[in-house]
Amino acid sequence: MKVLIYVRLKDTVLDPQGKAVLGGLRNLGFAEIENVKVGKMIELYISDVQPSDKTSEASAEELRGHIKEMCEKLLVNTVIEEFRFEVVK
Amino acid sequence: MKVLIYVRLKDTVLDPQGKAVLGGLRNLGFAEIENVKVGKMIELYISDVQPSDKTSEASAEELRGHIKEMCEKLLVNTVIEEFRFEVVK
């Protein structure tokens, strides 16, 4: 199973890397760009073990709980960043 | 208009950052994670100027061309990375 986690800086937080990319794009002649923000995309590959005593709905719910926990404990700095994720397959 | 560009290392390229995150998640007890890859998500905010002498289809096509050019010239190292993008609104 593959999970994609998208992490981005909150809108109120300054993004110097984004500003640098914006400058670079403008220097290349792309004047139509108004702003750039640079975030992260984290791909998790998870083993497909589904306990037989659970419905697929319950295990999907559990998976979402696990991913949220991973994000909050390690992957995302929730003070300045926000995240969303999708289970791909 | 907002464009999301997703940049990831090609599958054949080693990802030390991903390996570090994998180790961190396993240390936290998430043993079900098999692999992690860390990529980038770049948000572009583009001014909505649509020339009146073009159909919306032609300008959408032009936009896709521009974004591809930005990726290949600045945003993506096409030797080791691959990208996909979506126009959000």
Backbone of each chain as nested JSON, in Angstrom:
{
  "chains": [
    {"id": "A", "residues": [
      {"number": 1, "name": "MET", "atoms": {"N": [0.84, -1.185, 0.0], "CA": [0.0, 0.0, 0.0], "C": [0.882, 1.244, 0.0]}},
      {"number": 2, "name": "LYS", "atoms": {"N": [0.412, 2.242, -0.72], "CA": [1.211, 3.462, -0.822], "C": [0.394, 4.636, -0.28]}},
      {"number": 3, "name": "VAL", "atoms": {"N": [1.042, 5.433, 0.537], "CA": [0.374, 6.611, 1.086], "C": [1.187, 7.847, 0.703]}},
      {"number": 4, "name": "LEU", "atoms": {"N": [0.531, 8.86, 0.2], "CA": [1.208, 10.107, -0.134], "C": [0.827, 11.167, 0.89]}},
      {"number": 5, "name": "ILE", "atoms": {"N": [1.846, 11.746, 1.514], "CA": [1.606, 12.798, 2.498], "C": [2.146, 14.106, 1.934]}},
      {"number": 6, "name": "TYR", "atoms": {"N": [1.308, 15.126, 1.921], "CA": [1.717, 16.436, 1.416], "C": [1.861, 17.393, 2.592]}},
      {"number": 7, "name": "VAL", "atoms": {"N": [3.055, 17.96, 2.718], "CA": [3.329, 18.861, 3.829], "C": [3.624, 20.246, 3.275]}},
      {"number": 8, "name": "ARG", "atoms": {"N": [2.964, 21.242, 3.808], "CA": [3.225, 22.6, 3.34], "C": [3.3, 23.566, 4.521]}},
      {"number": 9, "name": "LEU", "atoms": {"N": [4.023, 24.657, 4.324], "CA": [4.067, 25.689, 5.347], "C": [2.691, 26.341, 5.46]}},
      {"number": 10, "name": "LYS", "atoms": {"N": [2.29, 26.684, 6.679], "CA": [1.04, 27.42, 6.835], "C": [1.146, 28.754, 6.102]}},
      {"number": 11, "name": "ASP", "atoms": {"N": [0.01, 29.287, 5.699], "CA": [0.023, 30.499, 4.883], "C": [0.646, 31.691, 5.603]}},
      {"number": 12, "name": "THR", "atoms": {"N": [0.595, 31.673, 6.925], "CA": [1.118, 32.816, 7.68], "C": [2.628, 32.75, 7.875]}},
      {"number": 13, "name": "VAL", "atoms": {"N": [3.259, 31.654, 7.453], "CA": [4.688, 31.474, 7.688], "C": [5.5, 31.873, 6.448]}},
      {"number": 14, "name": "LEU", "atoms": {"N": [6.544, 32.646, 6.657], "CA": [7.41, 33.059, 5.555], "C": [8.1, 31.854, 4.917]}},
      {"number": 15, "name": "ASP", "atoms": {"N": [8.254, 31.885, 3.598], "CA": [8.861, 30.768, 2.877], "C": [10.022, 31.279, 2.019]}},
      {"number": 16, "name": "PRO", "atoms": {"N": [11.212, 31.388, 2.601], "CA": [12.372, 31.931, 1.864], "C": [12.733, 31.086, 0.646]}},
      {"number": 17, "name": "GLN", "atoms": {"N": [12.582, 29.759, 0.759], "CA": [12.898, 28.903, -0.381], "C": [11.955, 29.201, -1.547]}},
      {"number": 18, "name": "GLY", "atoms": {"N": [10.69, 29.389, -1.224], "CA": [9.719, 29.744, -2.248], "C": [10.054, 31.079, -2.901]}},
      {"number": 19, "name": "LYS", "atoms": {"N": [10.461, 32.035, -2.086], "CA": [10.832, 33.349, -2.626], "C": [12.021, 33.233, -3.571]}},
      {"number": 20, "name": "ALA", "atoms": {"N": [12.986, 32.388, -3.219], "CA": [14.157, 32.188, -4.075], "C": [13.747, 31.572, -5.414]}},
      {"number": 21, "name": "VAL", "atoms": {"N": [12.859, 30.586, -5.357], "CA": [12.386, 29.954, -6.6], "C": [11.611, 30.968, -7.442]}},
      {"number": 22, "name": "LEU", "atoms": {"N": [10.795, 31.791, -6.762], "CA": [10.047, 32.839, -7.466], "C": [11.001, 33.762, -8.22]}},
      {"number": 23, "name": "GLY", "atoms": {"N": [12.077, 34.201, -7.532], "CA": [13.066, 35.053, -8.186], "C": [13.703, 34.371, -9.383]}},
      {"number": 24, "name": "GLY", "atoms": {"N": [14.019, 33.105, -9.218], "CA": [14.626, 32.346, -10.309], "C": [13.714, 32.249, -11.528]}},
      {"number": 25, "name": "LEU", "atoms": {"N": [12.437, 31.966, -11.281], "CA": [11.479, 31.837, -12.394], "C": [11.304, 33.179, -13.099]}},
      {"number": 26, "name": "ARG", "atoms": {"N": [11.248, 34.271, -12.323], "CA": [11.089, 35.601, -12.936], "C": [12.316, 35.937, -13.772]}},
      {"number": 27, "name": "ASN", "atoms": {"N": [13.494, 35.585, -13.269], "CA": [14.712, 35.838, -14.035], "C": [14.736, 35.061, -15.35]}},
      {"number": 28, "name": "LEU", "atoms": {"N": [14.04, 33.923, -15.359], "CA": [13.955, 33.134, -16.595], "C": [12.889, 33.674, -17.542]}},
      {"number": 29, "name": "GLY", "atoms": {"N": [12.163, 34.711, -17.104], "CA": [11.187, 35.339, -17.985], "C": [9.743, 34.954, -17.722]}},
      {"number": 30, "name": "PHE", "atoms": {"N": [9.511, 34.158, -16.673], "CA": [8.136, 33.773, -16.356], "C": [7.52, 34.832, -15.443]}},
      {"number": 31, "name": "ALA", "atoms": {"N": [7.099, 35.955, -16.043], "CA": [6.629, 37.095, -15.257], "C": [5.24, 36.867, -14.673]}},
      {"number": 32, "name": "GLU", "atoms": {"N": [4.523, 35.86, -15.188], "CA": [3.142, 35.643, -14.744], "C": [3.037, 34.971, -13.378]}},
      {"number": 33, "name": "ILE", "atoms": {"N": [4.171, 34.493, -12.863], "CA": [4.149, 33.822, -11.56], "C": [4.038, 34.856, -10.448]}},
      {"number": 34, "name": "GLU", "atoms": {"N": [3.044, 34.686, -9.581], "CA": [2.836, 35.656, -8.503], "C": [3.479, 35.227, -7.199]}},
      {"number": 35, "name": "ASN", "atoms": {"N": [3.461, 33.951, -6.939], "CA": [4.052, 33.475, -5.692], "C": [4.388, 31.988, -5.817]}},
      {"number": 36, "name": "VAL", "atoms": {"N": [5.338, 31.567, -5.018], "CA": [5.747, 30.161, -5.025], "C": [5.864, 29.698, -3.58]}},
      {"number": 37, "name": "LYS", "atoms": {"N": [5.366, 28.508, -3.311], "CA": [5.615, 27.906, -2.004], "C": [6.182, 26.507, -2.226]}},
      {"number": 38, "name": "VAL", "atoms": {"N": [7.182, 26.183, -1.439], "CA": [7.819, 24.879, -1.58], "C": [7.493, 24.025, -0.36]}},
      {"number": 39, "name": "GLY", "atoms": {"N": [6.935, 22.867, -0.614], "CA": [6.6, 21.956, 0.468], "C": [7.215, 20.589, 0.224]}},
      {"number": 40, "name": "LYS", "atoms": {"N": [6.752, 19.615, 0.969], "CA": [7.293, 18.265, 0.834], "C": [6.209, 17.281, 0.434]}},
      {"number": 41, "name": "MET", "atoms": {"N": [6.629, 16.247, -0.274], "CA": [5.74, 15.127, -0.554], "C": [6.45, 13.874, -0.039]}},
      {"number": 42, "name": "ILE", "atoms": {"N": [5.83, 13.189, 0.889], "CA": [6.445, 11.998, 1.471], "C": [5.659, 10.768, 1.04]}},
      {"number": 43, "name": "GLU", "atoms": {"N": [6.35, 9.803, 0.444], "CA": [5.695, 8.559, 0.025], "C": [6.0, 7.481, 1.047]}},
      {"number": 44, "name": "LEU", "atoms": {"N": [4.953, 6.885, 1.587], "CA": [5.142, 5.764, 2.514], "C": [4.686, 4.481, 1.828]}},
      {"number": 45, "name": "TYR", "atoms": {"N": [5.524, 3.477, 1.869], "CA": [5.135, 2.16, 1.373], "C": [4.885, 1.28, 2.581]}},
      {"number": 46, "name": "ILE", "atoms": {"N": [3.659, 0.806, 2.714], "CA": [3.239, 0.099, 3.925], "C": [2.857, -1.325, 3.575]}},
      {"number": 47, "name": "SER", "atoms": {"N": [3.297, -2.263, 4.423], "CA": [2.972, -3.662, 4.133], "C": [1.476, -3.902, 4.311]}},
      {"number": 48, "name": "ASP", "atoms": {"N": [0.919, -4.714, 3.419], "CA": [-0.53, -4.918, 3.346], "C": [-0.996, -6.032, 4.26]}},
      {"number": 49, "name": "VAL", "atoms": {"N": [-0.753, -5.905, 5.53], "CA": [-1.232, -6.95, 6.432], "C": [-2.592, -6.545, 6.975]}},
      {"number": 50, "name": "GLN", "atoms": {"N": [-3.597, -7.331, 6.642], "CA": [-4.93, -7.0, 7.15], "C": [-5.414, -8.102, 8.075]}},
      {"number": 51, "name": "PRO", "atoms": {"N": [-5.5, -7.804, 9.37], "CA": [-5.937, -8.821, 10.333], "C": [-7.333, -9.309, 9.963]}},
      {"number": 52, "name": "SER", "atoms": {"N": [-7.518, -10.622, 10.065], "CA": [-8.771, -11.206, 9.581], "C": [-9.956, -10.857, 10.481]}},
      {"number": 53, "name": "ASP", "atoms": {"N": [-9.696, -10.402, 11.701], "CA": [-10.805, -10.109, 12.599], "C": [-11.303, -8.666, 12.467]}},
      {"number": 54, "name": "LYS", "atoms": {"N": [-10.841, -7.987, 11.398], "CA": [-11.307, -6.613, 11.23], "C": [-11.93, -6.424, 9.859]}},
      {"number": 55, "name": "THR", "atoms": {"N": [-12.925, -5.585, 9.778], "CA": [-13.478, -5.241, 8.481], "C": [-12.486, -4.316, 7.787]}},
      {"number": 56, "name": "SER", "atoms": {"N": [-12.606, -4.203, 6.463], "CA": [-11.666, -3.348, 5.743], "C": [-11.889, -1.88, 6.122]}},
      {"number": 57, "name": "GLU", "atoms": {"N": [-13.138, -1.562, 6.507], "CA": [-13.403, -0.185, 6.908], "C": [-12.675, 0.168, 8.203]}},
      {"number": 58, "name": "ALA", "atoms": {"N": [-12.738, -0.765, 9.154], "CA": [-12.071, -0.536, 10.433], "C": [-10.569, -0.42, 10.248]}},
      {"number": 59, "name": "SER", "atoms": {"N": [-10.008, -1.263, 9.368], "CA": [-8.563, -1.2, 9.205], "C": [-8.148, 0.053, 8.43]}},
      {"number": 60, "name": "ALA", "atoms": {"N": [-9.007, 0.546, 7.523], "CA": [-8.714, 1.792, 6.838], "C": [-8.72, 2.946, 7.829]}},
      {"number": 61, "name": "GLU", "atoms": {"N": [-9.675, 2.883, 8.753], "CA": [-9.759, 3.922, 9.783], "C": [-8.507, 3.895, 10.665]}},
      {"number": 62, "name": "GLU", "atoms": {"N": [-8.074, 2.667, 10.992], "CA": [-6.878, 2.507, 11.827], "C": [-5.649, 3.034, 11.099]}},
      {"number": 63, "name": "LEU", "atoms": {"N": [-5.566, 2.732, 9.793], "CA": [-4.452, 3.221, 8.988], "C": [-4.403, 4.739, 9.014]}},
      {"number": 64, "name": "ARG", "atoms": {"N": [-5.561, 5.373, 8.814], "CA": [-5.586, 6.836, 8.834], "C": [-5.106, 7.375, 10.18]}},
      {"number": 65, "name": "GLY", "atoms": {"N": [-5.498, 6.685, 11.257], "CA": [-5.051, 7.098, 12.589], "C": [-3.539, 6.988, 12.721]}},
      {"number": 66, "name": "HIS", "atoms": {"N": [-2.982, 5.879, 12.203], "CA": [-1.533, 5.679, 12.264], "C": [-0.791, 6.767, 11.497]}},
      {"number": 67, "name": "ILE", "atoms": {"N": [-1.297, 7.084, 10.313], "CA": [-0.612, 8.074, 9.485], "C": [-0.641, 9.445, 10.15]}},
      {"number": 68, "name": "LYS", "atoms": {"N": [-1.799, 9.772, 10.72], "CA": [-1.913, 11.049, 11.425], "C": [-0.889, 11.099, 12.566]}},
      {"number": 69, "name": "GLU", "atoms": {"N": [-0.754, 9.97, 13.267], "CA": [0.19, 9.906, 14.385], "C": [1.635, 10.085, 13.885]}},
      {"number": 70, "name": "MET", "atoms": {"N": [1.974, 9.411, 12.781], "CA": [3.324, 9.557, 12.203], "C": [3.602, 11.007, 11.855]}},
      {"number": 71, "name": "CYS", "atoms": {"N": [2.618, 11.658, 11.252], "CA": [2.796, 13.05, 10.847], "C": [3.043, 13.924, 12.069]}},
      {"number": 72, "name": "GLU", "atoms": {"N": [2.212, 13.731, 13.085], "CA": [2.297, 14.624, 14.241], "C": [3.526, 14.353, 15.091]}},
      {"number": 73, "name": "LYS", "atoms": {"N": [4.007, 13.093, 15.081], "CA": [5.163, 12.767, 15.918], "C": [6.49, 13.027, 15.237]}},
      {"number": 74, "name": "LEU", "atoms": {"N": [6.543, 12.876, 13.903], "CA": [7.849, 12.94, 13.244], "C": [7.874, 13.757, 11.957]}},
      {"number": 75, "name": "LEU", "atoms": {"N": [6.883, 13.553, 11.099], "CA": [7.026, 14.051, 9.731], "C": [6.703, 15.525, 9.566]}},
      {"number": 76, "name": "VAL", "atoms": {"N": [5.848, 16.038, 10.43], "CA": [5.364, 17.406, 10.244], "C": [5.627, 18.224, 11.504]}},
      {"number": 77, "name": "ASN", "atoms": {"N": [6.107, 19.429, 11.309], "CA": [6.208, 20.369, 12.425], "C": [4.904, 21.149, 12.466]}},
      {"number": 78, "name": "THR", "atoms": {"N": [3.991, 20.688, 13.322], "CA": [2.636, 21.238, 13.27], "C": [2.549, 22.693, 13.734]}},
      {"number": 79, "name": "VAL", "atoms": {"N": [3.647, 23.214, 14.278], "CA": [3.637, 24.631, 14.647], "C": [3.614, 25.507, 13.391]}},
      {"number": 80, "name": "ILE", "atoms": {"N": [4.406, 25.124, 12.399], "CA": [4.511, 25.962, 11.202], "C": [4.004, 25.275, 9.928]}},
      {"number": 81, "name": "GLU", "atoms": {"N": [3.735, 23.96, 10.02], "CA": [3.333, 23.247, 8.809], "C": [1.954, 22.608, 8.964]}},
      {"number": 82, "name": "GLU", "atoms": {"N": [1.32, 22.358, 7.806], "CA": [0.065, 21.62, 7.801], "C": [0.194, 20.473, 6.799]}},
      {"number": 83, "name": "PHE", "atoms": {"N": [-0.65, 19.463, 6.938], "CA": [-0.503, 18.307, 6.055], "C": [-1.861, 17.755, 5.629]}},
      {"number": 84, "name": "ARG", "atoms": {"N": [-1.819, 17.052, 4.511], "CA": [-2.956, 16.244, 4.084], "C": [-2.369, 14.966, 3.511]}},
      {"number": 85, "name": "PHE", "atoms": {"N": [-3.144, 13.91, 3.423], "CA": [-2.592, 12.681, 2.849], "C": [-3.657, 11.913, 2.095]}},
      {"number": 86, "name": "GLU", "atoms": {"N": [-3.196, 11.054, 1.206], "CA": [-4.118, 10.194, 0.477], "C": [-3.55, 8.788, 0.411]}},
      {"number": 87, "name": "VAL", "atoms": {"N": [-4.414, 7.801, 0.554], "CA": [-4.015, 6.41, 0.405], "C": [-4.193, 6.053, -1.061]}},
      {"number": 88, "name": "VAL", "atoms": {"N": [-3.093, 5.666, -1.716], "CA": [-3.152, 5.511, -3.163], "C": [-3.63, 4.124, -3.576]}},
      {"number": 89, "name": "LYS", "atoms": {"N": [-3.11, 3.077, -2.961], "CA": [-3.57, 1.737, -3.333], "C": [-3.174, 0.748, -2.257]}}
    ]},
    {"id": "B", "residues": [
      {"number": 1, "name": "MET", "atoms": {"N": [-4.68, 31.485, -10.413], "CA": [-4.636, 30.071, -10.729], "C": [-3.52, 29.403, -9.918]}},
      {"number": 2, "name": "LYS", "atoms": {"N": [-3.774, 28.187, -9.503], "CA": [-2.793, 27.498, -8.668], "C": [-2.367, 26.208, -9.364]}},
      {"number": 3, "name": "VAL", "atoms": {"N": [-1.072, 25.987, -9.412], "CA": [-0.545, 24.769, -10.024], "C": [0.282, 24.028, -8.983]}},
      {"number": 4, "name": "LEU", "atoms": {"N": [0.037, 22.746, -8.84], "CA": [0.817, 21.929, -7.91], "C": [1.763, 21.044, -8.702]}},
      {"number": 5, "name": "ILE", "atoms": {"N": [3.043, 21.148, -8.4], "CA": [4.042, 20.323, -9.072], "C": [4.622, 19.35, -8.051]}},
      {"number": 6, "name": "TYR", "atoms": {"N": [4.606, 18.079, -8.399], "CA": [5.145, 17.057, -7.507], "C": [6.445, 16.537, -8.087]}},
      {"number": 7, "name": "VAL", "atoms": {"N": [7.515, 16.644, -7.317], "CA": [8.832, 16.217, -7.779], "C": [9.305, 15.069, -6.901]}},
      {"number": 8, "name": "ARG", "atoms": {"N": [9.742, 13.987, -7.53], "CA": [10.237, 12.853, -6.741], "C": [11.5, 12.292, -7.374]}},
      {"number": 9, "name": "LEU", "atoms": {"N": [12.322, 11.669, -6.562], "CA": [13.504, 11.003, -7.085], "C": [13.073, 9.808, -7.925]}},
      {"number": 10, "name": "LYS", "atoms": {"N": [13.784, 9.572, -9.027], "CA": [13.498, 8.373, -9.805], "C": [13.734, 7.14, -8.945]}},
      {"number": 11, "name": "ASP", "atoms": {"N": [13.034, 6.05, -9.273], "CA": [13.089, 4.856, -8.426], "C": [14.494, 4.272, -8.325]}},
      {"number": 12, "name": "THR", "atoms": {"N": [15.327, 4.525, -9.324], "CA": [16.668, 3.948, -9.323], "C": [17.669, 4.77, -8.502]}},
      {"number": 13, "name": "VAL", "atoms": {"N": [17.234, 5.922, -8.012], "CA": [18.155, 6.811, -7.295], "C": [18.024, 6.604, -5.789]}},
      {"number": 14, "name": "LEU", "atoms": {"N": [19.148, 6.488, -5.109], "CA": [19.151, 6.332, -3.658], "C": [18.561, 7.566, -2.974]}},
      {"number": 15, "name": "ASP", "atoms": {"N": [17.812, 7.364, -1.893], "CA": [17.192, 8.47, -1.183], "C": [17.575, 8.423, 0.302]}},
      {"number": 16, "name": "PRO", "atoms": {"N": [18.709, 9.008, 0.666], "CA": [19.171, 8.949, 2.056], "C": [18.202, 9.608, 3.034]}},
      {"number": 17, "name": "GLN", "atoms": {"N": [17.55, 10.695, 2.588], "CA": [16.588, 11.362, 3.47], "C": [15.412, 10.428, 3.773]}},
      {"number": 18, "name": "GLY", "atoms": {"N": [14.962, 9.72, 2.742], "CA": [13.89, 8.754, 2.936], "C": [14.3, 7.648, 3.89]}},
      {"number": 19, "name": "LYS", "atoms": {"N": [15.536, 7.184, 3.756], "CA": [16.023, 6.117, 4.644], "C": [16.067, 6.607, 6.089]}},
      {"number": 20, "name": "ALA", "atoms": {"N": [16.464, 7.872, 6.282], "CA": [16.512, 8.427, 7.636], "C": [15.114, 8.498, 8.241]}},
      {"number": 21, "name": "VAL", "atoms": {"N": [14.143, 8.937, 7.438], "CA": [12.764, 9.003, 7.924], "C": [12.245, 7.606, 8.236]}},
      {"number": 22, "name": "LEU", "atoms": {"N": [12.581, 6.631, 7.381], "CA": [12.185, 5.244, 7.621], "C": [12.714, 4.763, 8.969]}},
      {"number": 23, "name": "GLY", "atoms": {"N": [13.999, 5.042, 9.226], "CA": [14.578, 4.659, 10.518], "C": [13.852, 5.322, 11.677]}},
      {"number": 24, "name": "GLY", "atoms": {"N": [13.538, 6.589, 11.527], "CA": [12.83, 7.33, 12.578], "C": [11.463, 6.735, 12.855]}},
      {"number": 25, "name": "LEU", "atoms": {"N": [10.725, 6.416, 11.8], "CA": [9.382, 5.848, 11.981], "C": [9.453, 4.477, 12.642]}},
      {"number": 26, "name": "ARG", "atoms": {"N": [10.453, 3.675, 12.237], "CA": [10.586, 2.341, 12.852], "C": [10.933, 2.456, 14.331]}},
      {"number": 27, "name": "ASN", "atoms": {"N": [11.799, 3.433, 14.656], "CA": [12.144, 3.645, 16.061], "C": [10.935, 4.062, 16.888]}},
      {"number": 28, "name": "LEU", "atoms": {"N": [9.975, 4.708, 16.245], "CA": [8.756, 5.108, 16.95], "C": [7.762, 3.946, 17.052]}},
      {"number": 29, "name": "GLY", "atoms": {"N": [8.119, 2.807, 16.464], "CA": [7.266, 1.633, 16.595], "C": [6.404, 1.335, 15.389]}},
      {"number": 30, "name": "PHE", "atoms": {"N": [6.544, 2.09, 14.323], "CA": [5.739, 1.822, 13.128], "C": [6.466, 0.794, 12.253]}},
      {"number": 31, "name": "ALA", "atoms": {"N": [6.377, -0.465, 12.649], "CA": [7.153, -1.521, 11.99], "C": [6.598, -1.877, 10.617]}},
      {"number": 32, "name": "GLU", "atoms": {"N": [5.35, -1.456, 10.334], "CA": [4.703, -1.856, 9.073], "C": [5.208, -1.056, 7.869]}},
      {"number": 33, "name": "ILE", "atoms": {"N": [5.988, -0.013, 8.118], "CA": [6.49, 0.808, 7.009], "C": [7.639, 0.08, 6.315]}},
      {"number": 34, "name": "GLU", "atoms": {"N": [7.518, -0.094, 5.017], "CA": [8.555, -0.819, 4.269], "C": [9.581, 0.106, 3.647]}},
      {"number": 35, "name": "ASN", "atoms": {"N": [9.133, 1.26, 3.183], "CA": [10.07, 2.189, 2.55], "C": [9.478, 3.599, 2.578]}},
      {"number": 36, "name": "VAL", "atoms": {"N": [10.36, 4.563, 2.518], "CA": [9.928, 5.962, 2.505], "C": [10.714, 6.693, 1.433]}},
      {"number": 37, "name": "LYS", "atoms": {"N": [10.025, 7.527, 0.667], "CA": [10.727, 8.411, -0.25], "C": [10.256, 9.836, 0.015]}},
      {"number": 38, "name": "VAL", "atoms": {"N": [11.215, 10.755, 0.019], "CA": [10.872, 12.147, 0.287], "C": [11.066, 12.961, -0.988]}},
      {"number": 39, "name": "GLY", "atoms": {"N": [10.02, 13.624, -1.4], "CA": [10.081, 14.47, -2.588], "C": [9.619, 15.877, -2.268]}},
      {"number": 40, "name": "LYS", "atoms": {"N": [9.359, 16.648, -3.305], "CA": [8.949, 18.03, -3.118], "C": [7.58, 18.274, -3.718]}},
      {"number": 41, "name": "MET", "atoms": {"N": [6.876, 19.223, -3.114], "CA": [5.638, 19.71, -3.702], "C": [5.788, 21.215, -3.867]}},
      {"number": 42, "name": "ILE", "atoms": {"N": [5.697, 21.687, -5.084], "CA": [5.877, 23.114, -5.34], "C": [4.539, 23.705, -5.768]}},
      {"number": 43, "name": "GLU", "atoms": {"N": [4.111, 24.75, -5.07], "CA": [2.863, 25.426, -5.418], "C": [3.189, 26.696, -6.187]}},
      {"number": 44, "name": "LEU", "atoms": {"N": [2.631, 26.823, -7.368], "CA": [2.805, 28.048, -8.15], "C": [1.477, 28.79, -8.18]}},
      {"number": 45, "name": "TYR", "atoms": {"N": [1.523, 30.068, -7.87], "CA": [0.328, 30.91, -8.008], "C": [0.539, 31.785, -9.233]}},
      {"number": 46, "name": "ILE", "atoms": {"N": [-0.318, 31.641, -10.212], "CA": [-0.127, 32.275, -11.509], "C": [-1.259, 33.243, -11.77]}},
      {"number": 47, "name": "SER", "atoms": {"N": [-0.911, 34.43, -12.286], "CA": [-1.959, 35.424, -12.558], "C": [-2.847, 34.94, -13.699]}},
      {"number": 48, "name": "ASP", "atoms": {"N": [-4.147, 35.19, -13.543], "CA": [-5.154, 34.662, -14.467], "C": [-5.38, 35.578, -15.657]}},
      {"number": 49, "name": "VAL", "atoms": {"N": [-4.343, 35.847, -16.418], "CA": [-4.553, 36.689, -17.584], "C": [-4.819, 35.791, -18.785]}},
      {"number": 50, "name": "GLN", "atoms": {"N": [-6.012, 35.907, -19.331], "CA": [-6.313, 35.085, -20.501], "C": [-6.533, 35.985, -21.716]}},
      {"number": 51, "name": "PRO", "atoms": {"N": [-5.621, 35.935, -22.671], "CA": [-5.739, 36.782, -23.857], "C": [-7.052, 36.488, -24.575]}},
      {"number": 52, "name": "SER", "atoms": {"N": [-7.722, 37.527, -25.009], "CA": [-9.06, 37.357, -25.571], "C": [-9.033, 36.658, -26.937]}},
      {"number": 53, "name": "ASP", "atoms": {"N": [-7.852, 36.62, -27.57], "CA": [-7.794, 36.008, -28.9], "C": [-7.488, 34.514, -28.848]}},
      {"number": 54, "name": "LYS", "atoms": {"N": [-7.56, 33.953, -27.64], "CA": [-7.291, 32.519, -27.532], "C": [-8.455, 31.8, -26.891]}},
      {"number": 55, "name": "THR", "atoms": {"N": [-8.702, 30.592, -27.314], "CA": [-9.704, 29.787, -26.644], "C": [-9.114, 29.327, -25.321]}},
      {"number": 56, "name": "SER", "atoms": {"N": [-9.985, 28.91, -24.41], "CA": [-9.477, 28.479, -23.111], "C": [-8.664, 27.194, -23.254]}},
      {"number": 57, "name": "GLU", "atoms": {"N": [-9.024, 26.397, -24.271], "CA": [-8.27, 25.165, -24.489], "C": [-6.834, 25.469, -24.934]}},
      {"number": 58, "name": "ALA", "atoms": {"N": [-6.701, 26.439, -25.849], "CA": [-5.369, 26.812, -26.332], "C": [-4.536, 27.384, -25.202]}},
      {"number": 59, "name": "SER", "atoms": {"N": [-5.171, 28.196, -24.338], "CA": [-4.379, 28.795, -23.271], "C": [-4.027, 27.759, -22.204]}},
      {"number": 60, "name": "ALA", "atoms": {"N": [-4.888, 26.775, -21.995], "CA": [-4.564, 25.696, -21.051], "C": [-3.372, 24.891, -21.573]}},
      {"number": 61, "name": "GLU", "atoms": {"N": [-3.385, 24.675, -22.875], "CA": [-2.277, 23.95, -23.502], "C": [-0.973, 24.733, -23.351]}},
      {"number": 62, "name": "GLU", "atoms": {"N": [-1.069, 26.057, -23.555], "CA": [0.099, 26.922, -23.422], "C": [0.616, 26.908, -21.979]}},
      {"number": 63, "name": "LEU", "atoms": {"N": [-0.336, 26.954, -21.03], "CA": [0.048, 26.908, -19.618], "C": [0.814, 25.632, -19.309]}},
      {"number": 64, "name": "ARG", "atoms": {"N": [0.306, 24.511, -19.8], "CA": [1.001, 23.243, -19.537], "C": [2.414, 23.271, -20.121]}},
      {"number": 65, "name": "GLY", "atoms": {"N": [2.55, 23.879, -21.297], "CA": [3.873, 24.006, -21.91], "C": [4.815, 24.833, -21.06]}},
      {"number": 66, "name": "HIS", "atoms": {"N": [4.275, 25.956, -20.534], "CA": [5.091, 26.827, -19.682], "C": [5.563, 26.095, -18.428]}},
      {"number": 67, "name": "ILE", "atoms": {"N": [4.641, 25.361, -17.825], "CA": [4.979, 24.683, -16.571], "C": [6.047, 23.621, -16.823]}},
      {"number": 68, "name": "LYS", "atoms": {"N": [5.894, 22.908, -17.934], "CA": [6.885, 21.89, -18.284], "C": [8.26, 22.548, -18.456]}},
      {"number": 69, "name": "GLU", "atoms": {"N": [8.257, 23.709, -19.089], "CA": [9.513, 24.438, -19.313], "C": [10.139, 24.87, -17.977]}},
      {"number": 70, "name": "MET", "atoms": {"N": [9.303, 25.407, -17.078], "CA": [9.802, 25.808, -15.754], "C": [10.433, 24.63, -15.032]}},
      {"number": 71, "name": "CYS", "atoms": {"N": [9.756, 23.489, -15.102], "CA": [10.263, 22.297, -14.416], "C": [11.617, 21.899, -14.992]}},
      {"number": 72, "name": "GLU", "atoms": {"N": [11.688, 21.865, -16.32], "CA": [12.919, 21.357, -16.932], "C": [14.068, 22.342, -16.817]}},
      {"number": 73, "name": "LYS", "atoms": {"N": [13.747, 23.649, -16.752], "CA": [14.816, 24.642, -16.676], "C": [15.291, 24.917, -15.257]}},
      {"number": 74, "name": "LEU", "atoms": {"N": [14.386, 24.829, -14.284], "CA": [14.771, 25.271, -12.94], "C": [14.348, 24.332, -11.813]}},
      {"number": 75, "name": "LEU", "atoms": {"N": [13.1, 23.866, -11.872], "CA": [12.54, 23.24, -10.672], "C": [12.954, 21.795, -10.463]}},
      {"number": 76, "name": "VAL", "atoms": {"N": [13.255, 21.117, -11.563], "CA": [13.506, 19.68, -11.482], "C": [14.87, 19.343, -12.079]}},
      {"number": 77, "name": "ASN", "atoms": {"N": [15.602, 18.518, -11.399], "CA": [16.829, 17.964, -11.965], "C": [16.443, 16.676, -12.688]}},
      {"number": 78, "name": "THR", "atoms": {"N": [16.242, 16.792, -13.991], "CA": [15.663, 15.664, -14.728], "C": [16.603, 14.464, -14.854]}},
      {"number": 79, "name": "VAL", "atoms": {"N": [17.853, 14.642, -14.434], "CA": [18.766, 13.493, -14.443], "C": [18.362, 12.494, -13.353]}},
      {"number": 80, "name": "ILE", "atoms": {"N": [18.0, 13.018, -12.181], "CA": [17.685, 12.117, -11.062], "C": [16.238, 12.225, -10.584]}},
      {"number": 81, "name": "GLU", "atoms": {"N": [15.506, 13.228, -11.084], "CA": [14.148, 13.421, -10.584], "C": [13.117, 13.323, -11.711]}},
      {"number": 82, "name": "GLU", "atoms": {"N": [11.878, 13.029, -11.332], "CA": [10.77, 13.057, -12.284], "C": [9.657, 13.9, -11.676]}},
      {"number": 83, "name": "PHE", "atoms": {"N": [8.769, 14.398, -12.519], "CA": [7.725, 15.282, -11.992], "C": [6.381, 15.015, -12.661]}},
      {"number": 84, "name": "ARG", "atoms": {"N": [5.331, 15.433, -11.953], "CA": [3.999, 15.501, -12.539], "C": [3.368, 16.763, -11.968]}},
      {"number": 85, "name": "PHE", "atoms": {"N": [2.35, 17.273, -12.627], "CA": [1.72, 18.474, -12.075], "C": [0.229, 18.478, -12.354]}},
      {"number": 86, "name": "GLU", "atoms": {"N": [-0.493, 19.275, -11.575], "CA": [-1.925, 19.426, -11.794], "C": [-2.302, 20.887, -11.635]}},
      {"number": 87, "name": "VAL", "atoms": {"N": [-3.189, 21.357, -12.493], "CA": [-3.709, 22.723, -12.391], "C": [-4.928, 22.652, -11.49]}},
      {"number": 88, "name": "VAL", "atoms": {"N": [-4.882, 23.397, -10.376], "CA": [-5.931, 23.214, -9.378], "C": [-7.148, 24.098, -9.648]}},
      {"number": 89, "name": "LYS", "atoms": {"N": [-6.922, 25.356, -9.955], "CA": [-8.074, 26.232, -10.252], "C": [-7.606, 27.478, -10.957]}}
    ]}
  ]
}
